[in-house]
């Protein structure tokens, strides 16, 4: 059962495939004609189509047409045989009353003009065979039935064609009558058309299926009810047109076609008739719109009176609609203009407080604007439209026109006043305050609706004929809001410039600290603002003051600095003392900052640039050590203020290394804005020289090594040897600071690396090292210092040298530091010992190989002795000799 159920769904598929196979074998030529009977009206043109498909041979097929009233067929016409036509039809075929019209390679139409009742019967379409095998049908027949003409179309009963003259916006109706007495059940299709040019255009149709169908371009008017098609008694069809316009002018006709349902349930048009109903002309409505007043001028606070007059040739019932517009430019469109007031066709006026619109008479409309202001200056124009009533009680706009604009100028009632600017405070020096006052004087006609604001301007004072541009400092708007200019914004926000209103008629500008950039001309502009009807403020007048110049006598700042050495001669270890006296001119209440500098000899290794900043004292008398790095003499330099313009510098326990030129660098400061100090000018004193005349010893330094080429891991010895020339000193009167350096390159093109140092007290300091080698630094004699590198590595190569700073004790017991002496570098080369490098790896490798070999032998012996031993019992075999071939 299960297998049988599985095969059941395959049965329909097998049947479908079998059906397709049968259809493939049954495929053949098919000739088709319409399904009859075909009902046609006598006197009309008939076209009977015939087509062929599923054929072999050439793509273009031939056709033969025959006709039979009862049983016998008579040959009518053929596409390929000109002798095919029988004698009965030769005349009609020759005149073209009967012909074949090919629509494609496999289809033709039999066309019969002016069909008659004698043409009623059977028509057979045949195709000669071009197939390899005879399959299908090669002809088809259709029955044609000819009926009498029973369609009657007519216009108005009074006259066949009417001429109508209408005005724009009018309505009109047209009628036509259509009736049929056909014996068959036929339907009528009625279409109203208009001809305004060369072709007819559909307006509205009542189809044979009873549906209304508007023509192209008439859909919207049909939906709005402006175009209707109504049926009436006696088979009349009425076209109603509302709101006629110029596009409705032309010739109107009624086009009626008769339709019958064929045997295949499709609708077929059997005949068509038309009749012209009327010629309609539309006269455009004339409308003129004019403002009675030409361009005029009105004083502020007065009333503006304008009248719009309209003239039209329209008669009958109509209403006018008027709208007043205002624009700032005569070229503005209605969309850009402002609507003031409007009165619709029902005489309803839009609401406004200060503007009124009244209907003076049938053709005049008055606009009244009370209490006009300056903002009412501009262009006024009115727009009028004519409305006519429709049949449904609504109104339709017929025409619309706009008047030419009228220019209206409102003259402001300007207040009369003067502006006076004076400087209540003027600067005598830079950083002095400046105050300007801008006053309103002789004010007249300044009522409560007037408000004053100020704008401040600056103009740079230029020599000659050059003209400087004005720069806005600040301005006030109608609400007294201060708007700052780019020039004064930052200083105003910092409080350096203050704008204020001291009284109703006085405005002030104060510069707290006047600078050189503030020199120039200043002026103010007083603006009068008038309040309008909407409580907004509009500027009505500007009055500019005379400029005021802010200038003061200026001279270049002068600063003189003199350095004096208090002790003309001293020796090392004594105190060096010098004073700096300062004098200045053209600087207001100056203060001074002092910097002591020293220019050392070029042999000084501590400062290769030559100039050292030692100590400074600023304008607030705050002392600061600059580049003084001698930690043993932190308190060894002092800079103090003796008087307002005199400063004293002291250096205790002077050393020979302090030799050089000493100067005072003085900066003069003047009070600036906000309690700050402003740098005025700098000055440099004459140099004071410190030169120690001594006949002490001269120290020489050299580096020596017995072996400069060593192997890795060995010890490298480097000696720093000090020798003296000149005066001999006791070893206890000498001590040295020794520093060792290395340059890791063959050429001295890299920065030296500090290795180790030992100071004169014997304290050794080593720098941080990255390798495994180690250093030791020791003093082996009073004039010899040894550097040892233990376990040298390859990165220990390079040029090595020492730098020695001698210290000598003077007769007074004071230790003096001598200039540092640098030794000539020696190159230390580190090589690799190949035998020692590979000795231990070779011994370790041989030992490991021997151990692994012995272990392998031991494991093999044990495995073969105990682990892999088996007792094998051999099967006893009989020993037989082979038989010879001869015996076989």
Secondary structure in CASP SS format (residue, H / E / C, confidence):
PFRMAT SS
TARGET T0000
AUTHOR 0000-0000-0000
METHOD secondary structure of the structure
MODEL  1
X C 1.00
X H 1.00
X H 1.00
X H 1.00
X H 1.00
X H 1.00
X H 1.00
X H 1.00
X C 1.00
X H 1.00
X H 1.00
X H 1.00
X H 1.00
X H 1.00
X H 1.00
X H 1.00
X H 1.00
X H 1.00
X H 1.00
X H 1.00
X H 1.00
X H 1.00
X H 1.00
X H 1.00
X H 1.00
X H 1.00
X C 1.00
X C 1.00
X E 1.00
X E 1.00
X E 1.00
X E 1.00
X E 1.00
X C 1.00
X C 1.00
X C 1.00
X C 1.00
X E 1.00
X E 1.00
X E 1.00
X E 1.00
X C 1.00
X C 1.00
X C 1.00
X C 1.00
X E 1.00
X E 1.00
X E 1.00
X E 1.00
X E 1.00
X E 1.00
X E 1.00
X E 1.00
X C 1.00
X C 1.00
X C 1.00
X C 1.00
X C 1.00
X C 1.00
X C 1.00
X C 1.00
X C 1.00
X C 1.00
X E 1.00
X E 1.00
X E 1.00
X E 1.00
X E 1.00
X C 1.00
X C 1.00
X C 1.00
X C 1.00
X C 1.00
X E 1.00
X E 1.00
X E 1.00
X E 1.00
X E 1.00
X C 1.00
X C 1.00
X C 1.00
X C 1.00
X C 1.00
X C 1.00
X C 1.00
X C 1.00
X H 1.00
X H 1.00
X H 1.00
X H 1.00
X H 1.00
X H 1.00
X H 1.00
X H 1.00
X C 1.00
X C 1.00
X C 1.00
X E 1.00
X E 1.00
X E 1.00
X E 1.00
X E 1.00
X E 1.00
X E 1.00
X C 1.00
X C 1.00
X E 1.00
X E 1.00
X E 1.00
X E 1.00
X E 1.00
X E 1.00
X C 1.00
X C 1.00
X C 1.00
X C 1.00
X H 1.00
X H 1.00
X H 1.00
X C 1.00
X E 1.00
X E 1.00
X E 1.00
X E 1.00
X E 1.00
X E 1.00
X C 1.00
X C 1.00
X C 1.00
X C 1.00
X C 1.00
X C 1.00
X C 1.00
X C 1.00
X C 1.00
X E 1.00
X C 1.00
X C 1.00
X E 1.00
X E 1.00
X E 1.00
X E 1.00
X E 1.00
X E 1.00
X E 1.00
X E 1.00
X E 1.00
X C 1.00
X C 1.00
X C 1.00
X E 1.00
X E 1.00
X E 1.00
X E 1.00
X C 1.00
X C 1.00
X C 1.00
X C 1.00
X C 1.00
X C 1.00
X C 1.00
X E 1.00
X E 1.00
X E 1.00
X E 1.00
X E 1.00
X E 1.00
X C 1.00
X C 1.00
X C 1.00
X C 1.00
X E 1.00
X E 1.00
X E 1.00
X E 1.00
X E 1.00
X E 1.00
X E 1.00
X E 1.00
X E 1.00
X C 1.00
X C 1.00
X C 1.00
X C 1.00
X C 1.00
X E 1.00
X E 1.00
X E 1.00
X E 1.00
X E 1.00
X E 1.00
X E 1.00
X E 1.00
X E 1.00
X E 1.00
X C 1.00
X C 1.00
X C 1.00
X C 1.00
X C 1.00
X E 1.00
X E 1.00
X E 1.00
X E 1.00
X E 1.00
X E 1.00
X C 1.00
X C 1.00
X C 1.00
X C 1.00
X C 1.00
X E 1.00
X E 1.00
X E 1.00
X C 1.00
X C 1.00
X C 1.00
X C 1.00
X H 1.00
X H 1.00
X H 1.00
X H 1.00
X H 1.00
X C 1.00
X C 1.00
X C 1.00
X E 1.00
X E 1.00
X E 1.00
X E 1.00
X E 1.00
X E 1.00
X H 1.00
X H 1.00
X H 1.00
X E 1.00
X E 1.00
X E 1.00
X E 1.00
X E 1.00
X E 1.00
X C 1.00
X C 1.00
X C 1.00
X C 1.00
X H 1.00
X H 1.00
X H 1.00
X C 1.00
X E 1.00
X E 1.00
X E 1.00
X E 1.00
X E 1.00
X E 1.00
X E 1.00
X E 1.00
X E 1.00
X E 1.00
X E 1.00
X E 1.00
X C 1.00
X C 1.00
X C 1.00
X C 1.00
X C 1.00
X E 1.00
X E 1.00
X E 1.00
X E 1.00
X E 1.00
X E 1.00
X E 1.00
X E 1.00
X E 1.00
X E 1.00
X E 1.00
X E 1.00
X E 1.00
X E 1.00
X E 1.00
X E 1.00
X E 1.00
X C 1.00
X C 1.00
X C 1.00
X E 1.00
X E 1.00
X E 1.00
X E 1.00
X E 1.00
X C 1.00
X C 1.00
X C 1.00
X C 1.00
X E 1.00
X E 1.00
X E 1.00
X E 1.00
X C 1.00
X C 1.00
X C 1.00
X C 1.00
X E 1.00
X E 1.00
X E 1.00
X E 1.00
X E 1.00
X E 1.00
X E 1.00
X E 1.00
X E 1.00
X C 1.00
X C 1.00
X C 1.00
X C 1.00
X C 1.00
X C 1.00
X E 1.00
X E 1.00
X E 1.00
X E 1.00
X E 1.00
X E 1.00
X E 1.00
X E 1.00
X E 1.00
X C 1.00
X C 1.00
X C 1.00
X C 1.00
X C 1.00
X C 1.00
X C 1.00
X C 1.00
X C 1.00
X C 1.00
X E 1.00
X E 1.00
X E 1.00
X E 1.00
X E 1.00
X E 1.00
X C 1.00
X C 1.00
X C 1.00
X C 1.00
X C 1.00
X E 1.00
X C 1.00
X C 1.00
X C 1.00
X C 1.00
X C 1.00
X E 1.00
X E 1.00
X E 1.00
X E 1.00
X E 1.00
X E 1.00
X E 1.00
X C 1.00
X C 1.00
X E 1.00
X E 1.00
X E 1.00
X E 1.00
X E 1.00
X E 1.00
X C 1.00
X C 1.00
X C 1.00
X C 1.00
X H 1.00
X H 1.00
X H 1.00
X C 1.00
X E 1.00
X E 1.00
X E 1.00
X E 1.00
X E 1.00
X E 1.00
X E 1.00
X E 1.00
X E 1.00
X E 1.00
X E 1.00
X E 1.00
X C 1.00
X C 1.00
X C 1.00
X C 1.00
X C 1.00
X E 1.00
X E 1.00
X E 1.00
X E 1.00
X E 1.00
X E 1.00
X E 1.00
X E 1.00
X C 1.00
X C 1.00
X C 1.00
X E 1.00
X E 1.00
X E 1.00
X E 1.00
X E 1.00
X E 1.00
X C 1.00
X C 1.00
X C 1.00
X C 1.00
X E 1.00
X E 1.00
X E 1.00
X E 1.00
X E 1.00
X E 1.00
X E 1.00
X E 1.00
X E 1.00
X E 1.00
X C 1.00
X C 1.00
X C 1.00
X C 1.00
X C 1.00
X C 1.00
X C 1.00
X C 1.00
X E 1.00
X E 1.00
X E 1.00
X E 1.00
X E 1.00
X E 1.00
X E 1.00
X E 1.00
X E 1.00
X E 1.00
X E 1.00
X C 1.00
X C 1.00
X C 1.00
X C 1.00
X C 1.00
X E 1.00
X E 1.00
X E 1.00
X E 1.00
X E 1.00
X E 1.00
X E 1.00
X E 1.00
X E 1.00
X E 1.00
X E 1.00
X C 1.00
X C 1.00
X C 1.00
X C 1.00
X C 1.00
X C 1.00
X C 1.00
X C 1.00
X C 1.00
X E 1.00
X E 1.00
X E 1.00
X E 1.00
X E 1.00
X E 1.00
X E 1.00
X C 1.00
X C 1.00
X C 1.00
X C 1.00
X C 1.00
X E 1.00
X E 1.00
X E 1.00
X C 1.00
X C 1.00
X C 1.00
X C 1.00
X H 1.00
X H 1.00
X H 1.00
X H 1.00
X H 1.00
X C 1.00
X C 1.00
X C 1.00
X E 1.00
X E 1.00
X E 1.00
X E 1.00
X E 1.00
X E 1.00
X E 1.00
X C 1.00
X C 1.00
X E 1.00
X E 1.00
X E 1.00
X E 1.00
X E 1.00
X E 1.00
X C 1.00
X C 1.00
X C 1.00
X C 1.00
X H 1.00
X H 1.00
X H 1.00
X C 1.00
X E 1.00
X E 1.00
X E 1.00
X E 1.00
X E 1.00
X E 1.00
X E 1.00
X E 1.00
X E 1.00
X E 1.00
X E 1.00
X E 1.00
X C 1.00
X C 1.00
X C 1.00
X C 1.00
X C 1.00
X E 1.00
X E 1.00
X E 1.00
X E 1.00
X E 1.00
X E 1.00
X E 1.00
X E 1.00
X C 1.00
X C 1.00
X C 1.00
X E 1.00
X E 1.00
X E 1.00
X C 1.00
X C 1.00
X C 1.00
X C 1.00
X C 1.00
X C 1.00
X C 1.00
X E 1.00
X E 1.00
X E 1.00
X E 1.00
X E 1.00
X E 1.00
X E 1.00
X E 1.00
X C 1.00
X C 1.00
X C 1.00
X C 1.00
X C 1.00
X C 1.00
X C 1.00
X C 1.00
X C 1.00
X C 1.00
X E 1.00
X E 1.00
X E 1.00
X E 1.00
X E 1.00
X E 1.00
X E 1.00
X E 1.00
X E 1.00
X E 1.00
X C 1.00
X C 1.00
X C 1.00
X C 1.00
X C 1.00
X E 1.00
X E 1.00
X E 1.00
X E 1.00
X E 1.00
X E 1.00
X E 1.00
X E 1.00
X E 1.00
X C 1.00
X C 1.00
X C 1.00
X C 1.00
X C 1.00
X C 1.00
X C 1.00
X C 1.00
X C 1.00
X C 1.00
X C 1.00
X E 1.00
X E 1.00
X E 1.00
X E 1.00
X E 1.00
X E 1.00
X E 1.00
X C 1.00
X C 1.00
X C 1.00
X C 1.00
X C 1.00
X E 1.00
X E 1.00
X E 1.00
X C 1.00
X C 1.00
X C 1.00
X C 1.00
X C 1.00
X H 1.00
X H 1.00
X H 1.00
X C 1.00
X C 1.00
X C 1.00
X E 1.00
X E 1.00
X E 1.00
X E 1.00
X E 1.00
X E 1.00
X E 1.00
X C 1.00
X C 1.00
X E 1.00
X E 1.00
X E 1.00
X E 1.00
X E 1.00
X E 1.00
X C 1.00
X C 1.00
X C 1.00
X C 1.00
X H 1.00
X H 1.00
X H 1.00
X C 1.00
X E 1.00
X E 1.00
X E 1.00
X E 1.00
X E 1.00
X E 1.00
X E 1.00
X E 1.00
X E 1.00
X E 1.00
X E 1.00
X E 1.00
X C 1.00
X H 1.00
X H 1.00
X H 1.00
X C 1.00
X E 1.00
X E 1.00
X E 1.00
X E 1.00
X E 1.00
X E 1.00
X E 1.00
X E 1.00
X C 1.00
X C 1.00
X C 1.00
X E 1.00
X E 1.00
X E 1.00
X C 1.00
X C 1.00
X C 1.00
X C 1.00
X C 1.00
X C 1.00
X C 1.00
X E 1.00
X E 1.00
X E 1.00
X E 1.00
X E 1.00
X E 1.00
X E 1.00
X C 1.00
X C 1.00
X C 1.00
X C 1.00
X E 1.00
X E 1.00
X E 1.00
X C 1.00
X C 1.00
X C 1.00
X C 1.00
X E 1.00
X E 1.00
X E 1.00
X E 1.00
X E 1.00
X E 1.00
X E 1.00
X E 1.00
X E 1.00
X E 1.00
X C 1.00
X C 1.00
X C 1.00
X C 1.00
X C 1.00
X H 1.00
X H 1.00
X H 1.00
X E 1.00
X E 1.00
X E 1.00
X E 1.00
X E 1.00
X E 1.00
X E 1.00
X E 1.00
X E 1.00
X E 1.00
X C 1.00
X C 1.00
X C 1.00
X C 1.00
X C 1.00
X C 1.00
X C 1.00
X C 1.00
X C 1.00
X E 1.00
X E 1.00
X E 1.00
X E 1.00
X E 1.00
X E 1.00
X C 1.00
X C 1.00
X C 1.00
X C 1.00
X C 1.00
X E 1.00
X E 1.00
X E 1.00
X C 1.00
X C 1.00
X C 1.00
X C 1.00
X C 1.00
X C 1.00
X C 1.00
X E 1.00
X E 1.00
X E 1.00
X E 1.00
X E 1.00
X E 1.00
X E 1.00
X E 1.00
X C 1.00
X C 1.00
X E 1.00
X E 1.00
X E 1.00
X E 1.00
X E 1.00
X E 1.00
X E 1.00
X C 1.00
X C 1.00
X C 1.00
X H 1.00
X H 1.00
X H 1.00
X C 1.00
X E 1.00
X E 1.00
X E 1.00
X E 1.00
X E 1.00
X E 1.00
X E 1.00
X E 1.00
X E 1.00
X E 1.00
X E 1.00
X E 1.00
X C 1.00
X C 1.00
X C 1.00
X C 1.00
X C 1.00
X E 1.00
X E 1.00
X E 1.00
X E 1.00
X E 1.00
X E 1.00
X E 1.00
X E 1.00
X C 1.00
X C 1.00
X C 1.00
X E 1.00
X E 1.00
X E 1.00
X E 1.00
X E 1.00
X E 1.00
X C 1.00
X C 1.00
X H 1.00
X H 1.00
X H 1.00
X H 1.00
X H 1.00
X H 1.00
X H 1.00
X H 1.00
X H 1.00
X H 1.00
X H 1.00
X H 1.00
X H 1.00
X H 1.00
X H 1.00
X H 1.00
X H 1.00
X H 1.00
X H 1.00
X H 1.00
X H 1.00
X H 1.00
X H 1.00
X H 1.00
X H 1.00
X H 1.00
X H 1.00
X H 1.00
X H 1.00
X H 1.00
X H 1.00
X H 1.00
X H 1.00
X H 1.00
X C 1.00
X C 1.00
X C 1.00
X C 1.00
X C 1.00
X C 1.00
X C 1.00
X C 1.00
X C 1.00
X C 1.00
X C 1.00
X C 1.00
X C 1.00
X C 1.00
X C 1.00
X C 1.00
X C 1.00
X C 1.00
X C 1.00
X C 1.00
X C 1.00
END
